[in-house]
Amino acid sequence: MSMGTVIWILTIVICAVFMWISWKVKDDANVSFSNYAIGGASFGMSLIFFSQFASIMGVSNFFAHAGNAYDQGIGILAFILGEQGSKIVFALTMAGLIGHFTYNTLAELIDDLIVRDKLTRALAAFMAALIMIASVGSQGKAFGDLFQVFTGVDPRPIVILFSAIFIIYTVFGGIYSVVWTDLFQGILCLVFGVIFYLFTFSRINFSPAVLQERLAAVGKAELMTFAGLNPMAAVNKFLTGLVGVFIFQAYWQRCFGSKHSKDARNSFLYSGIICLLMVMMTAFTGLVIMTYNQDLNANSAMAWYMMNVMPPVLCAAIFVLVLCAGMSTADTCLNSAAVLIVNDMVHPFTKESDRDLIRDTKVVTLIVGAASCAAGLFAPTILSLLSKAYSFAGAGVVPLIVIGLIWKEKKDEKIQMTKCNSRVTAWGARLGIITGSVASQLKIFGDYGVISGVILASAVIIIVSLLTQNVNVEPVFASQGNQHPLAKAD
């Protein structure tokens, strides 16, 4: 039996398992919009940990980072430290705090705790949704690249096929489908990931010195150094990953959905540490691949390595790892994007019932899935898609969240749901988001795009808020904020 046939059989079996899980949990998900969005804040430590871990370890983290290290060398570690290290920063600074709350989205939190303004809420949701859409698209693109190498098929139909699979089982069970399939996916990712890295680094005797020698032997010694790396470009890459992850709705959703705030904090901390180590090892895997073949396309370097270096049984096992990791990230982000759009861009402007919100979220899941599919079909590379979304969205929204939670009218007052005492005004928030997002993309800032965006957004938020303290804007309370319990148990 050929490897291509094995790959298709494994794909069909795994997808069937995911569909079955989603069908089994659909009744729980459809009880209420809160259940569909955050599981009614009922998820324990193990579910949150494995869901978080599986969502982080998307197929892009295996393919994109290995491919970029293959192409650019260890300079890519700056982006990885920002993107993956930010999970640890998020755990230590935010997860425990927001784990107390039971909002559906980060935009709803902004609306309830920082600035009571439905336009700001919609803007924040739109920005955060862009990251989710880009993440789903990147998974589809990576699957296309993977199947092209393994089976020789055109990658475009594969992108469309997997986009359809993501959509179907996410629509069935909402966040319940996501966390229960993630439990299965996360366990497989952890077990097969350890096996994969042990095999890979045994090729170089677990020695960086041996890797450097072999790179030098093929004329690629510079990939193991930071020579020629622009420090400010590295800082910008670090901040791009950091700010993007800080408004990654899927992570906020896990915190809101946790049963206890300490579960949110601990699951993010442990999964963040593990994922940082694993993704850094994935980057070094790209350098190992370079010692075998110097003429590969970066997007397909990992797939080539699996097909041509690894034993067939191990290759099949790692394919399962990659498949599970990619599908976990895709379903997570697809659900998160749909919840953001309905909860914060539709619901505040309408008077819909709970049942209507569930229906709308399913419809929007279809639309977002189609948009993500298009992004995956036309994006030049996986990381280019993610980096653009990270910088555009993060540079505008992260300063608002940080300043809004710190800059309070009553400094000693505890942060509580339904109580807004931030000095940020609606106009300060609106203009700050737009300024940061636009500035991050301006070519005049070059390698300083994200840094400039964050600084300018922060300045605009503070200055405009000071100038518009007495400008009245019709307050719009979080649609369900006053119906939530004030806090979870510690």
C-alpha positions in Angstrom: 0.0 0.0 0.0 1.4 3.4 -1.0 2.0 6.2 1.5 -0.5 8.3 -0.4 -3.2 5.7 0.2 -2.3 5.4 3.8 -2.6 9.2 4.2 -6.1 9.2 2.7 -7.3 6.4 4.9 -6.0 8.1 8.0 -7.6 11.4 7.0 -11.0 9.8 6.4 -10.9 7.9 9.8 -9.8 11.0 11.8 -12.4 13.2 10.1 -15.1 10.6 10.8 -14.1 10.6 14.5 -14.4 14.4 14.7 -17.8 14.4 13.0 -19.0 11.8 15.5 -17.8 13.8 18.5 -19.4 16.9 17.1 -22.7 15.1 16.6 -22.6 13.7 20.1 -22.2 17.2 21.8 -24.5 19.2 19.6 -27.4 19.0 22.0 -25.3 20.5 24.8 -24.1 23.3 22.6 -27.5 24.3 21.4 -29.0 24.8 24.9 -28.0 28.5 24.8 -25.7 31.0 23.1 -23.5 31.0 26.1 -23.1 27.2 25.8 -22.4 27.5 22.1 -19.8 30.2 22.6 -18.0 29.4 25.9 -19.6 26.1 27.1 -21.5 27.8 29.9 -18.1 28.4 31.6 -18.1 24.7 32.6 -14.7 23.4 31.2 -12.1 22.0 33.7 -8.4 22.1 33.6 -7.8 19.1 31.4 -10.1 20.2 28.7 -8.8 23.8 28.7 -5.1 22.6 28.7 -5.5 20.2 25.8 -7.7 22.5 23.9 -5.2 25.3 24.3 -2.2 23.1 23.5 -3.8 21.6 20.4 -5.0 24.9 19.1 -1.5 26.4 19.5 0.2 23.6 17.7 -1.4 24.2 14.4 -0.1 22.7 11.2 1.4 26.1 10.5 3.6 25.8 13.5 5.1 22.6 12.1 5.2 23.6 8.4 5.6 27.4 8.5 8.3 27.7 11.2 10.3 24.8 9.8 10.1 26.2 6.3 11.0 29.7 7.4 14.0 28.5 9.4 15.0 26.4 6.4 14.9 29.6 4.3 16.0 32.3 6.8 17.9 30.5 9.6 17.6 31.0 13.4 16.6 34.7 12.9 13.0 33.4 12.8 13.4 32.7 16.6 12.5 36.4 17.2 9.0 35.9 15.8 8.6 32.6 17.6 9.6 34.1 20.9 7.0 36.8 20.4 4.3 34.5 19.1 4.8 31.6 21.5 6.3 33.3 24.5 3.3 35.6 24.5 1.2 32.7 25.7 3.3 32.6 28.8 3.1 36.4 29.2 -0.7 36.1 28.6 -1.0 33.4 31.3 1.0 35.5 33.9 -0.7 38.8 33.2 -4.2 38.2 31.8 -5.5 34.7 31.9 -6.1 34.6 35.7 -7.8 38.0 35.6 -10.1 37.3 32.6 -10.7 33.8 33.8 -12.9 35.3 36.5 -15.3 36.6 33.9 -17.9 34.9 31.7 -18.0 37.2 28.7 -18.4 35.5 25.3 -15.6 37.6 23.6 -12.8 40.0 24.3 -14.8 42.8 22.5 -17.6 42.3 25.0 -15.1 42.7 27.9 -13.9 45.9 26.3 -17.5 47.1 26.0 -18.4 46.3 29.6 -15.2 47.2 31.5 -13.4 49.8 29.4 -15.7 51.8 27.1 -19.4 51.5 26.7 -19.6 52.0 23.0 -21.0 49.6 20.4 -18.9 51.0 17.6 -15.7 50.4 19.5 -17.0 46.9 20.4 -17.6 46.2 16.7 -14.2 47.6 15.6 -12.4 45.4 18.2 -14.4 42.4 17.1 -13.6 43.0 13.5 -9.9 43.3 14.1 -9.8 40.1 16.3 -11.9 38.2 13.7 -9.3 39.0 11.0 -6.7 37.0 13.0 -9.1 34.1 13.3 -9.9 34.1 9.6 -6.2 34.3 8.7 -5.4 31.4 11.1 -8.1 29.1 9.5 -6.9 30.1 6.0 -3.3 29.2 7.0 -4.3 25.8 8.1 -6.1 25.1 4.8 -3.1 26.3 2.9 -0.7 24.1 4.9 -3.0 21.1 4.2 -2.8 21.8 0.5 1.0 21.9 0.6 1.1 18.7 2.7 -1.2 16.7 0.4 0.6 18.0 -2.7 3.8 16.4 -1.5 2.3 13.2 -0.1 -0.2 12.4 -2.8 0.7 14.7 -5.8 -2.8 16.2 -6.0 -3.5 19.9 -6.8 -3.4 21.8 -3.4 -6.4 24.0 -4.3 -9.1 21.3 -4.0 -7.5 20.2 -0.8 -7.8 23.7 0.7 -11.5 23.7 -0.3 -12.1 20.2 1.0 -10.6 20.8 4.5 -12.3 24.2 4.8 -15.6 22.3 4.3 -14.7 19.8 6.9 -13.8 22.5 9.4 -17.1 24.2 8.8 -19.3 21.2 9.1 -18.2 19.8 12.5 -17.8 23.3 14.0 -21.3 24.2 13.0 -22.7 21.1 14.7 -21.4 21.6 18.2 -19.8 25.1 18.6 -17.2 25.3 21.3 -18.2 21.9 22.6 -17.1 20.3 19.3 -13.9 22.3 19.5 -12.8 21.4 23.1 -13.8 17.7 22.9 -12.1 17.1 19.5 -9.1 19.1 20.9 -8.8 16.7 23.8 -8.3 13.9 21.3 -6.1 16.0 19.1 -4.0 17.4 21.9 -3.1 14.0 23.4 -2.0 12.8 19.9 0.0 16.0 19.3 1.8 15.6 22.6 2.7 12.0 22.2 3.6 12.0 18.5 5.4 15.4 18.9 7.8 13.9 21.4 8.5 11.0 19.1 9.0 13.3 16.1 11.6 15.5 17.9 13.5 12.5 19.3 13.8 11.1 15.9 14.8 14.3 14.2 17.5 15.4 16.7 18.9 11.9 16.8 19.9 12.6 13.2 22.4 15.2 14.6 23.3 13.3 17.8 21.3 15.9 19.8 24.2 18.3 19.3 23.9 21.9 18.0 27.6 21.7 17.2 27.0 18.7 14.9 24.2 20.6 13.2 26.4 23.6 12.6 29.1 21.4 11.1 26.7 19.8 8.7 25.2 23.1 7.7 28.8 24.4 7.0 29.4 21.3 4.9 26.6 22.2 2.6 27.5 25.9 2.5 24.7 27.1 4.8 26.6 27.9 8.0 25.1 31.4 8.1 21.7 29.9 8.9 23.0 28.9 12.4 24.0 32.5 13.2 22.4 35.9 13.8 24.8 37.6 11.4 23.1 40.2 9.3 20.0 40.2 11.5 18.5 43.7 11.8 17.8 44.2 15.6 14.8 46.4 15.0 13.4 44.0 12.5 13.7 41.3 15.1 12.0 43.4 17.7 9.2 44.2 15.3 8.8 40.5 14.6 8.7 39.8 18.3 6.1 42.4 18.9 4.0 41.2 15.9 3.7 37.8 17.5 3.1 39.3 20.9 0.3 41.8 20.1 -1.4 39.4 17.7 -1.6 36.6 20.3 -2.8 39.0 23.0 -6.1 39.5 21.0 -6.4 36.0 19.8 -10.1 35.5 20.6 -9.7 31.7 21.0 -7.5 32.2 24.0 -9.9 34.6 25.6 -12.7 32.2 24.9 -10.9 29.4 26.7 -10.4 31.7 29.8 -14.1 32.7 29.7 -15.1 29.1 29.3 -13.0 27.7 32.2 -14.8 26.6 35.3 -12.3 28.4 37.6 -9.9 31.3 37.0 -6.9 29.3 38.2 -7.6 26.6 35.6 -7.4 29.3 32.9 -4.1 30.7 34.3 -2.4 27.3 34.8 -3.5 25.7 31.5 -2.2 28.7 29.6 1.1 28.7 31.5 1.8 25.0 31.1 0.7 24.8 27.5 2.6 28.0 26.6 5.9 26.7 28.0 5.5 23.3 26.2 4.5 25.0 22.9 7.4 27.5 23.0 9.8 24.6 23.4 8.2 22.5 20.7 7.9 25.3 18.1 11.6 26.3 18.7 12.5 22.7 18.1 10.4 22.8 14.9 12.5 25.8 13.7 15.7 23.8 14.3 14.1 20.9 12.4 14.1 23.2 9.4 17.9 23.5 9.7 18.2 19.7 9.9 16.2 19.4 6.7 18.6 21.8 5.0 21.5 19.4 5.7 19.6 16.8 3.6 18.4 18.9 0.7 19.2 22.5 -0.2 16.9 22.8 -3.2 13.4 22.7 -1.5 10.6 25.1 -1.5 10.2 26.4 2.1 6.5 25.6 2.2 7.0 21.9 1.4 10.3 21.4 3.2 8.7 19.6 6.2 6.5 17.4 4.0 9.6 16.4 1.9 11.4 15.5 5.1 8.6 13.3 6.3 8.3 11.5 3.0 12.0 11.0 2.3 13.8 10.8 5.6 11.4 9.3 8.2 10.5 5.6 8.3 7.0 5.0 6.8 5.3 4.1 10.1 6.7 7.2 11.8 5.8 9.3 8.8 2.2 8.1 9.1 2.2 8.9 12.8 3.5 12.4 12.3 1.0 13.0 9.6 -1.7 12.2 12.1 0.0 14.8 14.4 0.0 17.4 11.7 -3.6 16.7 10.7 -4.8 16.9 14.3 -2.9 20.0 15.0 -4.2 21.8 11.9 -7.8 20.8 12.4 -7.7 21.8 16.0 -6.5 25.3 15.2 -8.9 25.6 12.3 -12.0 24.7 14.2 -11.0 26.8 17.2 -10.5 29.9 15.1 -13.5 29.3 12.9 -15.8 29.1 16.0 -14.1 32.2 17.6 -14.5 34.3 14.5 -18.2 33.5 14.1 -18.8 34.2 17.8 -17.0 37.5 17.6 -19.0 38.7 14.5 -22.4 37.7 15.9 -21.8 38.6 19.5 -20.2 42.0 18.8 -21.0 43.1 15.3 -24.6 41.9 15.0 -26.2 41.5 18.4 -25.5 45.0 19.8 -27.3 46.5 16.8 -30.3 44.2 16.9 -32.8 42.6 19.4 -32.4 38.9 18.8 -33.3 36.0 21.0 -30.8 33.5 22.3 -31.9 31.0 19.7 -31.5 33.5 16.9 -27.9 34.1 18.0 -27.1 30.4 17.8 -28.7 30.3 14.3 -26.7 33.4 13.2 -23.5 32.0 14.5 -23.9 28.9 12.4 -24.6 31.0 9.3 -21.6 33.2 10.0 -19.5 30.1 10.5 -20.2 29.1 6.9 -19.4 32.6 5.6 -16.2 32.9 7.6 -15.2 29.4 6.5 -15.6 30.5 2.9 -13.5 33.7 3.5 -10.8 31.7 5.2 -10.7 29.3 2.3 -10.2 32.2 -0.1 -7.4 33.5 2.1 -5.7 30.1 2.1 -6.0 29.8 -1.7 -4.4 33.2 -2.5 -1.9 33.9 0.4 1.7 33.6 -0.9 3.0 31.9 2.3 1.5 30.7 5.6 3.4 33.1 7.9 2.8 36.1 5.6 -1.0 35.6 6.1 -0.6 35.4 9.9 1.9 38.2 10.3 -0.3 40.6 8.4 -3.3 39.9 10.5 -1.3 39.9 13.8 0.2 43.3 13.1 -2.9 45.0 11.7 -5.2 43.8 14.5 -2.9 43.7 17.4 -1.4 47.2 17.1 -4.8 48.8 17.4 -6.6 46.7 20.0 -3.9 45.7 22.5 -3.1 49.3 23.5 -6.8 49.8 24.2 -7.1 46.7 26.4 -3.9 47.5 28.4 -4.6 51.2 28.8 -8.3 50.7 29.5 -7.6 48.2 32.3 -4.9 50.3 33.9 -6.0 53.9 33.4 -9.0 54.1 35.8 -11.0 56.9 37.3 -10.9 55.1 40.7 -7.4 53.7 41.0 -8.1 51.4 43.9 -11.4 50.0 42.7 -11.5 46.3 41.9 -12.3 45.3 38.3 -15.8 43.8 38.2 -18.2 42.9 35.5 -20.9 45.5 34.8 -18.7 48.2 36.3 -16.9 50.5 33.9 -14.6 53.2 35.4 -11.9 53.5 32.7 -10.9 57.0 31.7 -10.8 55.9 28.0 -13.6 57.6 26.0 -15.4 56.2 23.0 -13.6 58.6 20.6 -10.3 57.8 22.1 -10.9 54.1 21.7 -12.3 54.4 18.1 -9.5 56.6 16.8 -6.8 54.6 18.8 -7.8 51.3 17.2 -7.8 52.8 13.7 -4.6 54.7 14.1 -2.6 51.7 15.4 -3.9 49.3 12.8 -3.2 51.7 9.9 0.2 52.8 11.2 1.3 49.2 11.5 0.9 48.7 7.7 2.5 51.9 6.5 5.7 51.4 4.5 7.2 54.6 5.8 7.8 52.9 9.1 9.6 50.0 7.5 10.8 47.6 10.2 9.2 49.7 12.9 5.6 49.1 11.8 4.2 47.3 14.8 6.2 49.4 17.3 5.0 52.6 15.6 1.4 51.4 15.6 1.4 50.5 19.3 3.0 53.8 20.3 0.7 55.9 18.1 -2.4 54.1 19.2 -1.5 54.5 22.8 -0.8 58.2 22.3 -4.1 58.7 20.5 -6.1 56.8 23.0 -4.8 58.9 25.9 -4.8 62.3 24.2 -8.2 62.0 22.5 -9.7 60.6 25.7 -8.4 63.6 27.7 -9.9 66.0 25.1 -13.3 64.2 24.9 -14.0 63.5 28.6 -17.2 65.6 28.3 -18.3 64.5 24.9 -21.4 62.4 25.3 -21.8 59.1 23.3 -24.9 57.0 23.8 -23.8 54.2 26.2 -24.4 50.6 25.0 -24.0 48.0 27.7 -22.7 44.5 26.9 -25.7 42.7 25.6 -25.7 40.0 28.3 -23.2 41.5 30.8 -25.7 42.1 33.5 -27.0 38.5 33.3 -23.6 36.9 34.0 -22.4 36.0 37.5 -19.8 38.6 38.6 -17.0 36.1 39.1 -15.9 32.5 39.2 -14.4 30.8 42.1 -10.7 31.0 42.6 
